[in-house]
Amino acid sequence: CVAAMSLKLLLIALCTLLVVSRSLPLHKRFMENEVGISELPNQWFTQKLDHFGDSTDTFQQRYLVNDTVWNQSSGPIFVMLGGEGKMRADCASGHFVVNEYADIFDALIICIEHRFYGETQPFTQYTTENLVYLTSQQGLADFAAVTKHVISQYGASKANKVISFGGSYSGALSAWFRQQYPDLVDMSLASSAPILAQVNYPEYLQVVSKSFVTMGSSSCAQTIQEGTNQIAAMRQSQLPKLENQFAACTPIEGEYDWETFVGAIADTLAGFVQYNNDNNGYFPFNVEALCQKFFPSSGGDSVDAIASFVRYWNNFGGSNCTEVSYADSIKEMSNTDPNAPIASGRAWYYQTCSEFGYYQVGSSAAIFSQDISLGMFLQMCEDLYGIKPLDVEQNIQDTNRFYGALKFTTPQVFFTNGEIDPWSALGMHAIDATPSNPIRVMKTTAHCADLYPSIASDPTELTLTRSYVVSNFTAWLAM
């Protein structure tokens, strides 16, 4: 089993080409090399290690191309940007809604894996010295180089406009791709894109808490809140009982073990909100069903209700206990082998320390433990990479200064967010919409819902959003 704290805060994923979950068997790895509708052959591009320095080192970057419906005279070029995980084999052949859009626009589809993830490995070790080449800016430069290569390879012209796509981290990358390379990228779709870097992010669990009320029930949220309070009260005198109820893998010893434990509870529940009713089918049920199954309104022991859920979810993910050891998490995350199961987690956590933050702390406005502290996340940065807390703060400020955070004005970027998506607080809001930067906030939908293929039962807001994407792209392509 994998330490719950080892990937804490990494519920950002499960969107475009990626998934890194906060608890590794918590979600099925979205980037696993699963058989798709039709697998396309891997292609490889010799990429510069450093686009902004003197190094002449290179590495091989993986990408896919689907040209089956492309009209070379006028069809656009769709570029699906990779994120913090391995690229799916069916990325360009049916897993995403871009194939539906490609049929409409006669588009070429390119999928590009992000450096340091999946099979795109610049180094044989994920040491801190090597991870300095893992940045969003280097990643964007990679995407630009591969896109130009494919354009040349296919003999495309200015008539074949480039449209980038991404969700979650790669949604932010999609917006920034258009921003940083406007002469190459003509327009972008940025789904669930957290373009505001933020160290302290209590809003995540606050949105999750509200969504348990709106998508589950007020009694469900109240049961979780009561259970959280009772767990806190049991810490001093009934800790062995808690360890037994939650099938802890090891004894809970010290503050960071405790935060790992209560964080694991929040993580498992939050995942159901983040991916509520998406079209992936990775979760066995939605928030409403979860509440009915584990937190019925008939009353009962709130702590035991939460424990029953956690034990169920551990078993669902192939584990027979709940990981609570901070030291074990650090040991696991310190593995520098890029082929280790934790490799994507080590790489992504480095990016949170060096660029983004996104640390999902507790607060009085959430139904989860207030003991989930910023200090633990920052300590992980120092323990894993030697990055001091003040440096983390400065890194996040530098990111916002470079990209502009929510002061985003680059035209022809379409932003989408789900109303119950916990990441929506870091993205563009409907009030900021302009004709050149449309922003759609979809009721009842969660993280990256609009990136998946449409089905008959999609909410009206989701169906309308996809229609608006098509109409906006049609208008922009005609400009």
N, C-alpha and C positions, 0 to 999 in steps of 0.2 A: 504494500500500500504506500501511498505518497503522502508526505506531510501536508496537512491542511494549510499551515501557515506558509509553506514553501512558495505558494503562488498567490499569496494574499493580494487582493485588489485587482487580480487579473481577469475579472469578469468583463473586461472591456471587449472581449473578443467575440467569437462565434459569428462573425459577419461575413466579410468578403472572402478573402483567401485564407482565413486564419481561424484558429481558436486556441487560446491559452486560457484555461479556466483557473479559478482560484483554488481548486482542489482537484488534483488531476484525475482520480477517476470521476470527479463530480460531473463533468460533461464529457460526452464523446468527443474526441479530438476532431475538430472540424477540418483540419488540414491533413488528416490521415490519408494515405494513398488508397482511397476507396475506388472501386470500379464505377465509372460514371456511365452516362448514356452511351457515349462512345469515347474511348480514351484516345487522345491525340499524342503523337510522339513528342517526347521532351526535346527541346532545342536548347542550345548553349551559346552564350555570348561571352567573349573574352572582355571582362570588365576591369576598369581601373580600380585599384584599391582605394586610392585617395585622389578625389577630383579637385582638391583645393591645395595640394602640397606638391612636393618634389618627388615623392615615391614613384617608381616605375613598376612596382609590383602589380600583378593582376590576379584575378580569380575567375572561375566559371559561374555564370549566372544562368539559372534555368528559366525558360519561358515556354509558352504554348501559343500556337496560332491556329485559328479556325477561319478558313477562307471560303467555306462552302456556299455562302449566300452573298459573297462580296461582289458588288458591281464596281469594277475598277474605274469606270469613267466618272462616277460621282458618289459612290458609297463612302460613308465615313469610316474612320478607324477607331474602334472602341478599345480602350486600354484599361483592363482590370488590374488595379494595383494591389500587390501583396502587402500583408501586414505581419503581425507577430506570430507566425506559424507556418507550417508547411503548406505549399500550394496543392490543392486538390487536383487529381488527374482529370476530373470532369469540369474544371473551372471554366473552360471555354466551350463546353459542349453540353450545357443543359442545366447545370446546378443553379445558375443565377438568371434573373429576369433579363439580363442583357441579351440572351439568345432570342427572347421575344422581341426586344427592340431591334436586334440585328435583322430579323425577318422583315420588320417594318421598313427599316432604312437601308437594307442591302449592305450591311456593314461587315467589315473585317474585325475579328476579335483577337486581341492579344492579352494574355495573362502573364504577369511578370512576378516572380518570387522575390521577396525582400531579402537583402543581404543578411547573413547570419541566421536565417531561418530555413527549415526544410533541408533541401539538398544544395542550397546556395551558400557555401561555406568558404569564406576567405582564408580561414586558418584551421589548423588541426587542434587548437586549444582555445577555449573561451577565457583566457586570462584577462585581467583588467587592462593590461597593456594592449592587447589585441582588440578589446571591446571599444576602445576609443574611436575606432573606425565605424562603429555602429551608431549612426545618427540619422535623423530624418532628412537632413540636407544631403548627406551622401546618398541616401536611398532615393531621393528625388532625382539626383544627378544620374544614378543608375537607370532609373525609369526612362529618363530623357534619352540616354545613350541607346538603350535597347529599342525604344520607339523609333528613333532615327534610323537605326539599323534595319528594322523591318520595313519602314517606309522605302528605304533605298532598295532593299531586297525585292520588294513587290512592285517597284516602279511607280509608287503612288505620287500624286501631284498635290498642288494646293487645293484642288477640287475635292480631295479626300480629306475632309476636316477631321481633326483628332478630338475625341471626347473621352475623358477619363472617368472612371467609376471607382468607388470605394465605400467601405462602411466601417464605422468605429474608428480605430486608429488610421486605417487606410482611407476612411472617409475624409479625415483631416488631411491626409496626404493628397487626396484627390483635389481638394480645394487649394491646397498649397502648390500642387503641380501646375494648375492653371495660373496661380499667382506668380510663381517663380519662373515659369517658362511660357509666357504668353505668346511668344512667336511660334511655339510648337503646339501647345494645347489650346484649342479653340473654345472649349466649354467643358464643364465638369458636373457630375452628380456626386454630392457629398452626403451620404446617408449616416445619420447618427454620429456626426463628426464632432468630437470634443476639441474644438480649435482653441479653447481657452485652457492653457496649462495652469494647474492650481495645486499647491502642495497639500493643503488641508481641505478635504472634500467631504464634509458631513452631509451635503445635499444628496449624495448617492443613497444612503440609507434612509434619508427623509422621504425621498420619492418612493422608495420601496415600501416604506411604512404606509404612505397614503394609498399606494396601489393595492395593498392588501385589503384596504377598506373598499375601494371602488371596484376592484376586480374579484375580490373574495367576499368578505362581509365585515361589518364592524365588530361582530362578536369574534371572528377569527383573529383580527388584529388585536383585540382586547386580550384574548387568550395568550397570544404570543407575548404581549406586553406584560401580563401578569406572570407568565412563566419566567420571563427575563428578570423581573424584579425578585421572584422567589429564588432563582438561581443565585443572584447576587447575595441574597440573605443567607443562603446555605454555605457560602464560601468559607466562612470562619469556623463553623462547627460541624458541618456535614459534607465536607469535601470528599471523603471516601464514598459516600452514598452517591454523589454526583458522578464520580469516576465510574462507578458501577452502572448507574442508570444509562450513561452515555457510552459505555463500553470503551473507555479511554485506553489507548494503546499503552500508555505509560502514566505514572503518577503525575499530577499537576503540581509542579514545584516552582514557585517564584512568580513574579508579576508577568513576565513575558509568556510563560506557559499558560497562565490564566487568560491573558489576552488572546493567545492562540486558540484556546478552547472556546471562548465566547465569540471570537471572530469566525470560527468554523461554523457555529450555529447560524450566525448572520449570513455567511457566505452561501450555505446550502439553500436557505430560504430565499435569499435575494436572486439566485439564479433563476428561480421559477418566474419571478417578476420580469427580469431582464429579457427572457425569451418567451414570454407568455404568448401563446397562440401564433407563434411564427410557423412558417411552412417547412421547417426542417424535420420535425418529428423526433428530435433527440430526447425530449423530455416525455416521461410516461403520461403526464397529465398537466393541465393548466392550473392557474392559481385558484380558480373557483373549485375545481375538483380536489386540489390539495387541501383547501380549507374544509371541504365536506368530509374528506377521508380522515384527516388527522386532527382537525380543530373544530369539531361540531359544536353547535350552540348549546348542547344539552348539559354542559358543565363537565366537571371532572378535574383531575389533577393536571394543571397546566404544565408543570415541569415534565411530568411523564408523557404528556402529549408531544412536547418538543423532542424529548428523548426518543420516543417511538419513531418520529419522523427522521431524526438523524440516523438512528440505527437502520431504518429502512433504506435510506439513501446511501449509507455506507455499503450495504449489501448489494444494492442496485449497481454500484460502481465497482463491485468486486473486492471490497474490503470488509473485514470483520471487526474493525475497531475505529475509534476516532482519534486521529493524530493530534496531540496537544503539546508536543515538545518543541519549544523554540530552538533549542540546541540541535535537535535532529533536523529541523528545517534548514538551519544554517549549514549544517554538514552536507545535507543533500544538495542545496543550492550552490555549494562551493565546488561541486564537480564541474571541471572545465572541459570535459569531453563533449564535443558538439553532437555526438551520437547518443548521449545519455538521454533517458526519458525526460529529464528535467531541463534539457538544454534550452528550449524555447523560453522556459520560465526564467532561467538565469539571464538570458539575453534581454528579455522584455523588462525584467525588474531593473536591469542596468539602465535601460532607457527612461524608466520612471525617475531614477535617481539623477540622471544626467540631463533630462530634458523636460519631463512632464509632470511629475508628482502623481496626482490622481489618487491620493491616499484616502481610503474610505473609512473615516473615523466615526465613532459613535457620538451621539448628542442627545440632549433632552427632548428634541423634537422627533426622535425616532423610537420605534418599539423595540429596538435592540440595545445591547449593553453599551452604556456610556464609557465602559472601561477600555474599549478599543481606541487606543491613543495614537496620536501622531508620533510620539516618541519611539514606539516600537518600530514603525515603518522606517523612520530615519536611522534607527540603530541598525536595521538590516542593511541600509546603504553603506554604513561604515563597516559593519562586520563582513559584508560580502565583497565590497570593492574599495574600501578605504575612503569613501566619499563622505566628508563631514557634513553635519546638518546645515551649517551656514552656506556650504557650497551647493547643497541641494536647492536651498532657497534662491541662490544667485542663478543657478542653472535654469530654474523655472522662469525667473524674471527675464533672462536672456532669450528664452524661447518666445515668450510673449512679445518682447521687443522686436525680435526678428520677423515674426509672422504677423504681428499686429493684433493678436488675440481676437476679441469680438468686434474690433473695428475693421471689419473685412469689407472691402469695397471693390475688389476685382470683379469685373462684370462677367456675365454668362457662367455663373456658378449656381446650381440649383441645390438648395439645402433641404433635407427632409429629417424630421424627428418624430418619434412616437411619444404620445402624451404620457404614457406610463414608463417610458424608458428612463432608467436612473441616470443615464449619461446626458440626457437632454439639457440639464442645467449648465453644462459646459459648452453648449452649442448655440447656434444662431436661433433667435426667437422670432415668432411671427410678426411682432411689432416692428422688427428691423427689416422686413421685406421691402424690396424695390423691384421694379420691372426687370432689372438686369441681375438681381439676386433674389429670385423667388424662394420663399421658405414655407414649406408645408408641414404643419404639426397635425399628426393623425390621431384621432381619438381611439382609444382602446388598443392601440398597437404599441409594441415595445421596440427592442433594439434591432435596427436594420431590416425591419419587416418588409420594406418596399424593394429590397434587393433580391428576394426570392421569387421564383415563378408564381404566377397568379393561379389561384384555384377558385372554384365556384363559391366557396363559403367565405371568401375574403370580406372583411368589413368594408362598408361603402367608402369610408374615408381612404382606405388603402387603394381601392380600385380607382377612385378619383385622382389620387396622387399620381399613380402610374399614367393616367390619361394626361394629367398636367405636364408630366415629364415629356411625354411624346409631343404634346403641342408646343411646349417651349423649345425643345430641340428642333422641331420642324421650322419654327420661326427663326431661330438662331442660324440654322443651316442655310436659310434663304437669304441671310444678310450679306 
